[in-house]
Amino acid sequence: MKTILHKSDSRGFANHGWLKSYHIFSFANYHNPERMNFGMLRVLNDDVVQAKMGFGTHPHQNMEIISIPIKGALSHKDSIGNKRAINVGEVQVMSAGTGLTHSEFNDSKTDEVNFLQLWILPEELNVEPNYEQRQFSNEEKKNQLQTVVAPKNKLEGNALPMSQQAYIYRTNLDSKKAIDLKVKSAKNGFYIFVVEGEVEVKNITLSRRDALGVYETESIKINANQNSELIIIEVPMS
Protein backbone atom coordinates (compact mmCIF):
# COMPACT_ATOMS: atom_id res chain seq x y z
CA MET A 1 0.00 0.00 0.00
CA LYS A 2 1.15 3.51 -0.85
CA THR A 3 -0.13 6.81 0.49
CA ILE A 4 0.24 10.48 -0.36
CA LEU A 5 -0.78 13.13 2.16
CA HIS A 6 -1.98 16.60 1.15
CA LYS A 7 -2.49 18.82 4.19
CA SER A 8 -4.93 21.71 3.86
CA ASP A 9 -2.26 24.37 4.48
CA SER A 10 -0.13 23.02 1.62
CA ARG A 11 -2.72 23.81 -1.05
CA GLY A 12 -2.22 26.49 -3.65
CA PHE A 13 -4.29 29.63 -3.07
CA ALA A 14 -5.60 32.38 -5.33
CA ASN A 15 -7.48 35.46 -4.09
CA HIS A 16 -9.27 37.26 -6.92
CA GLY A 17 -11.42 39.36 -4.61
CA TRP A 18 -14.71 37.94 -5.88
CA LEU A 19 -13.24 34.42 -5.69
CA LYS A 20 -11.03 32.68 -3.17
CA SER A 21 -9.81 29.35 -4.53
CA TYR A 22 -7.73 26.61 -2.90
CA HIS A 23 -6.04 24.16 -5.28
CA ILE A 24 -4.86 20.72 -4.19
CA PHE A 25 -3.43 20.06 -7.65
CA SER A 26 -1.71 22.39 -10.12
CA PHE A 27 -4.29 24.77 -11.56
CA ALA A 28 -4.19 28.17 -13.32
CA ASN A 29 -1.27 30.15 -11.84
CA TYR A 30 -0.51 27.51 -9.20
CA HIS A 31 2.00 25.03 -10.61
CA ASN A 32 3.60 22.28 -8.56
CA PRO A 33 5.18 19.48 -10.63
CA GLU A 34 4.66 17.08 -7.70
CA ARG A 35 0.95 17.91 -7.63
CA MET A 36 -0.34 17.33 -11.13
CA ASN A 37 -2.93 14.66 -10.36
CA PHE A 38 -3.88 11.58 -8.37
CA GLY A 39 -4.42 8.95 -11.03
CA MET A 40 -7.28 10.19 -13.23
CA LEU A 41 -8.22 12.89 -10.69
CA ARG A 42 -6.79 16.07 -12.18
CA VAL A 43 -8.37 18.91 -10.15
CA LEU A 44 -9.93 19.37 -6.72
CA ASN A 45 -10.63 23.02 -6.06
CA ASP A 46 -12.28 24.45 -2.94
CA ASP A 47 -13.91 27.69 -4.15
CA VAL A 48 -15.63 30.54 -2.28
CA VAL A 49 -17.60 32.92 -4.52
CA GLN A 50 -18.75 36.26 -3.15
CA ALA A 51 -22.35 37.50 -3.37
CA LYS A 52 -23.54 38.57 -6.85
CA MET A 53 -20.32 37.30 -8.46
CA GLY A 54 -19.33 34.27 -10.50
CA PHE A 55 -17.59 32.64 -13.44
CA GLY A 56 -18.49 34.10 -16.84
CA THR A 57 -19.09 31.90 -19.87
CA HIS A 58 -16.05 29.74 -20.58
CA PRO A 59 -15.35 26.52 -22.52
CA HIS A 60 -14.47 22.96 -21.55
CA GLN A 61 -13.58 19.95 -23.67
CA ASN A 62 -12.82 16.28 -22.93
CA MET A 63 -13.09 16.52 -19.16
CA GLU A 64 -15.50 15.14 -16.54
CA ILE A 65 -16.42 18.07 -14.29
CA ILE A 66 -18.18 17.52 -10.97
CA SER A 67 -19.48 20.34 -8.75
CA ILE A 68 -20.54 19.79 -5.13
CA PRO A 69 -21.96 22.79 -3.19
CA ILE A 70 -21.06 22.95 0.51
CA LYS A 71 -22.71 26.26 1.34
CA GLY A 72 -25.16 28.37 -0.66
CA ALA A 73 -26.45 27.88 -4.20
CA LEU A 74 -24.76 28.30 -7.57
CA SER A 75 -26.67 29.19 -10.74
CA HIS A 76 -25.61 27.24 -13.82
CA LYS A 77 -26.19 27.98 -17.51
CA ASP A 78 -24.64 26.12 -20.44
CA SER A 79 -24.58 25.86 -24.22
CA ILE A 80 -26.55 22.60 -24.32
CA GLY A 81 -29.69 24.15 -22.86
CA ASN A 82 -29.39 23.72 -19.09
CA LYS A 83 -30.24 26.61 -16.79
CA ARG A 84 -30.76 25.87 -13.11
CA ALA A 85 -29.41 26.34 -9.59
CA ILE A 86 -27.23 23.79 -7.79
CA ASN A 87 -28.02 23.59 -4.08
CA VAL A 88 -26.41 22.00 -1.05
CA GLY A 89 -27.17 18.29 -1.13
CA GLU A 90 -27.04 18.22 -4.92
CA VAL A 91 -24.22 17.02 -7.16
CA GLN A 92 -23.66 18.16 -10.75
CA VAL A 93 -21.78 16.24 -13.44
CA MET A 94 -20.79 17.60 -16.85
CA SER A 95 -19.18 15.39 -19.47
CA ALA A 96 -17.64 18.09 -21.65
CA GLY A 97 -16.69 15.70 -24.44
CA THR A 98 -16.56 17.41 -27.85
CA GLY A 99 -17.01 20.77 -26.12
CA LEU A 100 -19.44 23.04 -24.32
CA THR A 101 -19.50 26.43 -22.63
CA HIS A 102 -21.04 27.31 -19.28
CA SER A 103 -21.25 29.97 -16.58
CA GLU A 104 -21.74 29.75 -12.82
CA PHE A 105 -22.95 32.59 -10.61
CA ASN A 106 -23.83 33.27 -7.00
CA ASP A 107 -27.21 35.01 -7.26
CA SER A 108 -27.40 35.80 -3.55
CA LYS A 109 -27.20 39.49 -2.68
CA THR A 110 -25.65 38.81 0.72
CA ASP A 111 -24.21 35.31 1.14
CA GLU A 112 -21.10 33.67 -0.29
CA VAL A 113 -21.12 30.27 -1.96
CA ASN A 114 -18.61 27.52 -1.16
CA PHE A 115 -18.36 24.58 -3.54
CA LEU A 116 -15.93 21.87 -4.57
CA GLN A 117 -15.06 21.37 -8.22
CA LEU A 118 -13.44 18.15 -9.40
CA TRP A 119 -12.01 17.39 -12.83
CA ILE A 120 -11.53 13.77 -13.82
CA LEU A 121 -9.82 12.75 -17.05
CA PRO A 122 -12.23 10.80 -19.30
CA GLU A 123 -11.62 7.27 -20.53
CA GLU A 124 -13.05 8.15 -23.94
CA LEU A 125 -12.45 11.35 -25.90
CA ASN A 126 -14.97 13.38 -27.89
CA VAL A 127 -18.13 11.89 -26.41
CA GLU A 128 -21.39 13.79 -26.82
CA PRO A 129 -21.59 16.46 -24.07
CA ASN A 130 -23.89 15.54 -21.19
CA TYR A 131 -25.17 17.35 -18.10
CA GLU A 132 -26.98 15.94 -15.08
CA GLN A 133 -27.58 16.94 -11.47
CA ARG A 134 -29.43 15.28 -8.63
CA GLN A 135 -30.40 15.80 -5.01
CA PHE A 136 -29.09 13.11 -2.65
CA SER A 137 -30.54 12.16 0.73
CA ASN A 138 -28.55 13.02 3.86
CA GLU A 139 -29.88 9.89 5.57
CA GLU A 140 -28.33 7.65 2.93
CA LYS A 141 -24.82 8.87 3.71
CA LYS A 142 -25.05 8.64 7.50
CA ASN A 143 -22.33 6.21 8.63
CA GLN A 144 -22.35 4.54 5.23
CA LEU A 145 -21.06 5.13 1.70
CA GLN A 146 -23.38 6.95 -0.68
CA THR A 147 -22.41 6.62 -4.34
CA VAL A 148 -23.18 9.91 -6.12
CA VAL A 149 -21.20 9.42 -9.36
CA ALA A 150 -20.30 6.17 -11.18
CA PRO A 151 -19.18 5.00 -14.63
CA LYS A 152 -21.98 5.48 -17.18
CA ASN A 153 -21.84 1.76 -18.03
CA LYS A 154 -21.88 0.62 -14.38
CA LEU A 155 -24.44 2.87 -12.69
CA GLU A 156 -25.63 1.91 -9.23
CA GLY A 157 -28.55 3.34 -7.27
CA ASN A 158 -29.17 7.01 -8.04
CA ALA A 159 -25.57 7.70 -9.08
CA LEU A 160 -24.91 10.22 -11.83
CA PRO A 161 -23.00 9.01 -14.91
CA MET A 162 -19.48 9.93 -15.96
CA SER A 163 -17.24 8.86 -18.82
CA GLN A 164 -14.57 7.19 -16.67
CA GLN A 165 -14.25 4.05 -14.54
CA ALA A 166 -14.36 6.20 -11.41
CA TYR A 167 -16.70 6.64 -8.46
CA ILE A 168 -17.45 9.49 -6.08
CA TYR A 169 -18.81 8.68 -2.64
CA ARG A 170 -20.05 10.81 0.24
CA THR A 171 -20.36 9.87 3.89
CA ASN A 172 -21.12 11.56 7.21
CA LEU A 173 -19.50 9.61 10.03
CA ASP A 174 -20.48 10.05 13.65
CA SER A 175 -17.66 10.26 16.18
CA LYS A 176 -16.09 6.85 16.91
CA LYS A 177 -17.77 5.26 13.88
CA ALA A 178 -15.76 3.56 11.13
CA ILE A 179 -16.26 2.64 7.50
CA ASP A 180 -14.50 0.06 5.31
CA LEU A 181 -13.66 0.75 1.67
CA LYS A 182 -12.85 -1.84 -0.96
CA VAL A 183 -11.73 -0.86 -4.47
CA LYS A 184 -13.92 -1.80 -7.44
CA SER A 185 -10.77 -2.66 -9.41
CA ALA A 186 -7.17 -3.45 -8.50
CA LYS A 187 -6.19 -0.59 -10.82
CA ASN A 188 -7.98 1.96 -8.62
CA GLY A 189 -6.95 4.13 -5.69
CA PHE A 190 -8.93 6.15 -3.13
CA TYR A 191 -8.59 9.89 -2.60
CA ILE A 192 -10.13 10.89 0.72
CA PHE A 193 -11.05 14.55 1.27
CA VAL A 194 -12.21 15.75 4.69
CA VAL A 195 -14.85 18.45 4.28
CA GLU A 196 -15.34 18.79 8.04
CA GLY A 197 -14.20 16.90 11.12
CA GLU A 198 -11.28 14.58 11.82
CA VAL A 199 -10.62 10.98 10.78
CA GLU A 200 -7.79 8.47 10.95
CA VAL A 201 -6.60 6.26 8.10
CA LYS A 202 -3.65 3.88 8.59
CA ASN A 203 -2.46 5.87 11.64
CA ILE A 204 -2.60 9.10 9.63
CA THR A 205 -4.83 11.79 11.13
CA LEU A 206 -6.76 13.95 8.67
CA SER A 207 -8.41 17.19 9.76
CA ARG A 208 -10.69 19.69 8.01
CA ARG A 209 -9.75 20.05 4.30
CA ASP A 210 -6.87 17.55 4.53
CA ALA A 211 -6.69 14.85 1.87
CA LEU A 212 -5.06 11.45 1.57
CA GLY A 213 -4.46 9.34 -1.52
CA VAL A 214 -4.25 5.57 -0.95
CA TYR A 215 -3.38 3.09 -3.68
CA GLU A 216 -1.91 -0.34 -4.37
CA THR A 217 -4.22 -1.85 -1.77
CA GLU A 218 -7.54 -3.69 -1.91
CA SER A 219 -9.17 -2.07 1.08
CA ILE A 220 -8.82 0.54 3.80
CA LYS A 221 -10.64 1.51 6.98
CA ILE A 222 -11.56 5.06 8.00
CA ASN A 223 -12.12 5.81 11.70
CA ALA A 224 -13.86 9.02 12.74
CA ASN A 225 -12.29 10.83 15.70
CA GLN A 226 -15.19 13.30 15.64
CA ASN A 227 -18.31 13.92 13.58
CA SER A 228 -16.95 14.12 10.04
CA GLU A 229 -18.07 14.76 6.48
CA LEU A 230 -16.02 13.10 3.73
CA ILE A 231 -15.88 12.99 -0.03
CA ILE A 232 -14.06 9.92 -1.40
CA ILE A 233 -12.99 9.66 -5.01
CA GLU A 234 -12.09 6.24 -6.41
CA VAL A 235 -10.17 6.56 -9.67
CA PRO A 236 -7.99 4.45 -11.97
CA MET A 237 -4.37 5.22 -11.20
CA SER A 238 -3.32 4.97 -14.87
Secondary structure, 3 states (H helix, E strand, C coil): CEEEEECHHHCEEEECCCEEEEECCCECCECCCCCCCECCEEEEEEEEECCCCEEEEEEECCCEEEEEEEECCEEEEECCCCEEEECCCEEEEEECCCCEEEEEECCCCCCCEEEEEEEECCCCCCCCCEEEEEECCCHHHECCCEEEEEECCCCCCCCEEECCCCEEEEEEECCCCEEEEECCCCCEEEEEEEEECCEEECCEEECCCCEEEEECCCEEEEEECCCEEEEEEEEECC
